[in-house]
Amino acid sequence: MTRPFVVHGARGTGSVAVEAALTLLELPYRLEEDPDGQASPLGQVPALIPPSGGLMTESAAILIWLAEEHPSRQLSPAVGDPARPVFLRWMTFVSAAIYSLYWIRDDPSRLADEAHEAVILERTAERITRCWTVMEDGLSPGPFLLGERLTVLDIYVAVVSRWQPRRKRFYEVAPGIGQAVRRVDADPRLAALWADRFPFEPGWEG
Ligand SMILES: N[C@@H](CCC(=O)N[C@@H](CS)C(=O)NCC(=O)O)C(=O)O
């Protein structure tokens, strides 16, 4: 019997993007609720243990790898496709320019005393907003961010754009990519996952 993937994750976090990709790929996985990121050297989620063993961290790398391993499902542009560099650019951008700021936002005392908390939260929110604006200006979405097909980039942005400063602000500065992301929210294949792992509770858009 094929062993399942093991996802170390937590509700409402980046692990939900990995869980969504596995769901769309119809790959069996076991979820280890791990809010302290015990499987990862940096104490973070997501962490993925593939059936073949080993440990993967880094949400962008996990999403890209899962898509690559299942090319027939077309969750990423293939090598040689002109959309491939665009895909890699924005996957890395979400991870490096946006997601990394939540290490600070989630606990500003990691960088400064409590007196500076408000300004750190304000300035990182401004920076995240600016990043979404840059992404909006750099992409011409079709139904999805890279055109006709949903890719793991859509999933990634759908999850990360739900964090502060949250969707209302995101839609203001990135209406084009907002349309694509709404399609991911509404994908019936993901409805049960969203409900369980990142529910659309009243006021969820901010
Ligand atoms: N670079 C990592 C960042 C992961 C990350 O920051 N995860 C958050 C949850 S969304 C976390 O575990 N935070 C706890 C911590 O950093 O101490 C990735 O892309 O997977």
The ligand as a Tripos MOL2 file, in Angstrom:
@<TRIPOS>MOLECULE
LIG
   20    19     1     0     0
SMALL
NO_CHARGES

@<TRIPOS>ATOM
      1 N1          9.5040   30.2640    4.8920 N.3       1 LIG1
      2 C1          8.5060   29.4230    5.5000 C.3       1 LIG1
      3 C2          7.7170   30.2640    6.4960 C.3       1 LIG1
      4 C3          6.7360   29.4170    7.2780 C.3       1 LIG1
      5 C4          6.0790   30.2000    8.3980 C.2       1 LIG1
      6 O1          6.4380   31.3500    8.6980 O.2       1 LIG1
      7 N2          5.0720   29.5800    8.9780 N.am      1 LIG1
      8 C5          4.3820   30.1860   10.0790 C.3       1 LIG1
      9 C6          2.9120   29.8050   10.0610 C.3       1 LIG1
     10 S1          2.0650   30.5060    8.6700 S.3       1 LIG1
     11 C7          4.9790   29.6630   11.3540 C.2       1 LIG1
     12 O2          5.1620   28.4670   11.4980 O.2       1 LIG1
     13 N3          5.2790   30.5600   12.2920 N.am      1 LIG1
     14 C8          5.8590   30.2140   13.5430 C.3       1 LIG1
     15 C9          7.2470   30.7450   13.7020 C.2       1 LIG1
     16 O3          7.8420   31.2250   12.7120 O.co2     1 LIG1
     17 O4          7.7540   30.6980   14.8080 O.co2     1 LIG1
     18 C10         7.5980   28.8070    4.4540 C.2       1 LIG1
     19 O5          7.3950   29.4430    3.4090 O.co2     1 LIG1
     20 O6          7.0930   27.6860    4.6340 O.co2     1 LIG1
@<TRIPOS>BOND
     1     1     2 1
     2     2     3 1
     3     2    18 1
     4     3     4 1
     5     4     5 1
     6     5     6 2
     7     5     7 1
     8     7     8 1
     9     8     9 1
    10     8    11 1
    11     9    10 1
    12    11    12 2
    13    11    13 1
    14    13    14 1
    15    14    15 1
    16    15    16 2
    17    15    17 1
    18    18    19 2
    19    18    20 1
@<TRIPOS>SUBSTRUCTURE
     1 LIG1         1 GROUP 0 **** ****
